[in-house]
Amino acid sequence: MADRVSSDAVPTVRAKLAKHGATGRLKLELPAEEAAQFPVDEVVRVVLDGEQQFARIESSLTGDELLISGVFETPSAARNPGEGENHLTDWCEANGRGAGGSVLVDVVEDGFQYGLRAPGGRAVYDALEQPDGSLASIASDLED
């Protein structure tokens, strides 16, 4: 059984919601000064309301901040956003979050697992064990 960890016990980063692209979908902008806690161009686990999902951390084209432009059910969909449903927008709507607002990003395990929550809310996460790097690459190869 996985250990459980409270959002009070992990580092938290305040991210800003902004409109993304011509469609106006929401994206999360992670502050540049917190970039060391997020692996660029990697797929990570993201927990939304207790459900494990996946997101790809991207570099911003216009600044030093990092972006999460979508949260998806599978690592493959996170790498290729057109292949799956983006759950970030629904989560934002359900939690009363919109462009210009903020979202708290809990760093459950640096470089591997994060949780999203609305400011003022609390969450409890299942702390997952990060897989061995070679096992992760094998799984990624099999998935693709």
Secondary structure as UniProt FT lines:
FT   STRAND          3..6
FT   HELIX           7..9
FT   STRAND          12..20
FT   TURN            21..24
FT   STRAND          25..30
FT   HELIX           32..37
FT   TURN            40..41
FT   STRAND          43..48
FT   TURN            49..50
FT   STRAND          51..59
FT   STRAND          66..68
FT   HELIX           75..79
FT   HELIX           81..83
FT   HELIX           87..94
FT   TURN            95..96
FT   TURN            99..100
FT   STRAND          102..109
FT   TURN            110..112
FT   STRAND          113..117
FT   TURN            119..120
FT   STRAND          124..127
FT   HELIX           133..143
//
